[in-house]
Amino acid sequence: MSEVRLAAEQRTEFGKGAARRTRRAGKIPAVLYGHGSDPQHLALPGLEFARVVREHGHNAVLTLNIGSDTELALTKTVTTHPLKNYIEHVDLLLVKRGEKVTVDVPIVINGDASPGTLITQDLTTLQIEVEALHIPEQVELDIAGAQAGTQFTAAQVTLPRGASLAGDPEALVLAVNTAPTAEQLEGELDTEGAGVVETPKSDEG
């Protein structure tokens, strides 16, 4: 993952009102923390940071120009408004070159299982430990030709060189099952109303 350079400003006002004013100015409130240092309250350029997230994902590594200082930071948490879909706040983790970090990366499934099967995916991301400047945008799992009854665990996901699994290697990522037949599906539909007894209407009136 490539490094991205952004200009950040120190924030001196805090609270919801100050955050709203920051966003109205086209900037995103952020906090930079880590390595035992005091948290720094920053304002990031809104359009530029949104483009970074679109192009590099939520694990983007930023080179922040803060006044005369330069800091390397990992995008740790991006909080988005649930309805209006704009970025409300960002948490950044201070990192150093060569340092390893633990991140969640998306799992991409490659290939098709055998005909007549149905796959169920339990995990969509994998937690790995990797050098901060070499975080992959995704990791891959090849299921080409897998037969019904096959299960794929976290240990079977292909990791880039230098990365290691941070979570449980036996965690189930994906299972290949036998696809239901048309007759089985019809049988399920036929039994949807089973157990419902209609009471005849009385002729008395």
C-alpha positions in Angstrom: 0.0 0.0 0.0 1.5 3.3 -1.0 2.1 6.1 1.4 0.0 9.2 1.1 0.9 12.7 2.2 -1.6 15.1 3.8 -1.5 18.5 5.4 -3.1 18.4 8.9 -3.9 21.3 11.3 -3.9 21.3 15.1 -7.3 21.7 16.6 -7.7 23.9 19.7 -11.5 23.7 20.1 -13.2 20.5 21.2 -16.7 19.1 21.6 -19.6 18.5 19.3 -20.0 22.2 18.3 -16.4 22.5 17.4 -16.5 19.3 15.4 -19.5 20.6 13.5 -17.6 23.8 12.7 -14.6 21.8 11.5 -16.8 19.8 9.2 -18.5 22.9 7.9 -15.1 24.2 6.9 -14.6 21.1 4.7 -12.3 19.4 7.2 -12.6 16.2 9.3 -11.9 16.0 13.0 -9.2 13.5 13.9 -7.2 12.3 16.8 -3.6 11.0 16.5 -2.3 8.8 19.3 0.2 6.0 20.1 3.7 5.3 21.3 2.9 6.8 24.8 2.5 10.3 23.4 -0.3 12.7 24.3 -3.2 12.5 21.8 -3.0 15.2 19.1 -6.4 16.7 18.0 -6.2 17.4 14.2 -8.3 18.6 11.3 -7.7 16.7 8.0 -8.6 18.0 4.6 -12.0 16.5 3.9 -12.0 15.8 0.1 -8.4 14.6 0.1 -8.9 12.2 3.0 -12.2 10.8 1.5 -10.3 10.1 -1.7 -7.5 8.3 0.2 -10.1 6.0 1.8 -11.8 5.3 -1.5 -8.4 4.5 -3.2 -6.5 2.8 -0.4 -9.2 1.5 2.0 -9.5 2.0 5.8 -5.9 0.8 6.4 -4.3 3.8 4.6 -0.9 4.9 5.9 -0.6 8.7 5.9 2.4 11.0 6.1 1.0 13.9 8.0 2.5 17.4 7.7 1.6 19.1 11.0 3.1 22.5 11.0 6.9 22.0 10.9 6.5 18.3 12.1 6.0 15.2 10.0 4.3 12.1 11.5 3.6 8.6 10.0 0.1 7.4 10.9 -2.1 4.4 10.2 -5.8 5.0 9.7 -7.3 3.0 12.5 -11.0 4.0 12.7 -13.2 5.9 10.2 -16.6 6.9 11.7 -19.2 7.7 9.0 -22.6 9.3 9.5 -25.2 6.4 9.4 -27.6 8.3 7.1 -25.8 11.0 5.3 -22.7 8.9 4.6 -20.1 11.6 5.3 -17.0 11.0 7.4 -17.6 12.3 11.0 -14.3 11.5 12.7 -11.1 9.6 12.2 -8.7 7.9 14.7 -5.1 7.7 13.6 -2.4 5.5 15.1 1.2 6.8 15.3 3.6 4.4 13.6 7.3 4.2 12.8 9.0 2.9 9.7 9.7 -0.8 10.0 7.1 -1.2 12.8 4.6 -4.0 12.5 0.9 -3.4 13.1 -2.2 -5.5 13.5 -5.0 -4.8 10.9 -8.1 -6.4 9.4 -7.9 -6.8 5.6 -10.7 -8.0 3.3 -10.7 -11.6 2.1 -11.3 -12.0 -1.7 -12.5 -15.4 -2.9 -10.9 -16.7 -6.1 -12.3 -19.5 -8.4 -15.5 -21.5 -8.3 -16.3 -24.5 -6.3 -17.5 -27.7 -8.0 -20.9 -27.7 -9.8 -23.8 -28.4 -7.6 -22.4 -26.7 -4.5 -23.3 -23.8 -2.4 -20.7 -21.7 -0.4 -21.3 -20.0 2.9 -18.7 -17.4 4.0 -18.3 -16.9 7.7 -15.4 -14.4 7.6 -15.1 -11.4 5.2 -11.9 -10.0 6.8 -8.7 -11.5 8.3 -6.6 -10.1 11.1 -2.9 -10.0 10.2 0.3 -8.6 11.5 2.4 -6.8 8.9 4.8 -3.9 8.5 2.9 -0.7 8.5 4.2 0.4 5.0 3.4 -3.0 3.5 -0.3 -3.5 4.4 -2.1 -5.4 1.6 -5.3 -4.0 0.3 -6.7 -7.6 0.4 -5.8 -11.2 1.0 -6.9 -14.1 -1.3 -8.5 -17.6 -0.8 -8.5 -20.0 -3.8 -11.5 -22.4 -3.8 -11.3 -23.5 -7.4 -12.8 -27.0 -7.8 -13.6 -27.5 -4.1 -15.9 -30.3 -3.4 -19.0 -30.3 -1.2 -18.0 -30.9 2.5 -14.7 -28.8 2.1 -14.0 -26.2 4.7 -11.4 -23.5 4.5 -9.8 -22.0 7.6 -7.9 -18.8 8.2 -4.6 -20.7 7.9 -5.4 -21.5 4.3 -5.7 -17.8 3.2 -2.7 -16.7 1.1 -0.7 -13.9 2.9 1.8 -11.6 1.4 5.5 -12.1 2.2 6.3 -10.7 5.7 2.7 -10.9 7.0 1.6 -13.4 9.6 -1.8 -14.4 10.9 -2.8 -12.6 14.1 -6.1 -14.4 14.8 -7.1 -18.1 15.3 -5.7 -20.2 12.4 -8.6 -22.7 12.8 -11.3 -20.0 12.4 -13.7 -21.0 9.6 -13.6 -18.7 6.6 -15.8 -20.6 4.1 -17.6 -23.9 3.8 -18.6 -25.6 0.6 -22.0 -27.4 0.9 -24.2 -29.4 -1.4 -26.7 -27.2 -3.1 -30.3 -28.0 -2.5 -32.2 -29.7 -5.4 -35.3 -28.2 -7.0 -37.4 -30.9 -5.3 -36.0 -30.0 -1.9 -36.7 -26.3 -2.5 -40.3 -27.2 -3.6 -40.7 -29.4 -0.5 -39.7 -26.4 1.7 -42.3 -24.2 0.0 -45.0 -26.9 0.5 -44.4 -27.2 4.2 -44.4 -23.4 4.9 -48.1 -23.6 5.8 -47.9 -26.9 7.6 -49.5 -26.9 11.1 -52.0 -24.1 10.2 -55.5 -25.3 10.5 -58.3 -23.1 9.2 -61.5 -23.0 11.3 -64.6 -23.4 9.1 -66.9 -20.4 9.0 -70.2 -20.9 10.9 -73.4 -20.8 8.8 -75.2 -19.2 11.7 -75.9 -15.6 11.1 
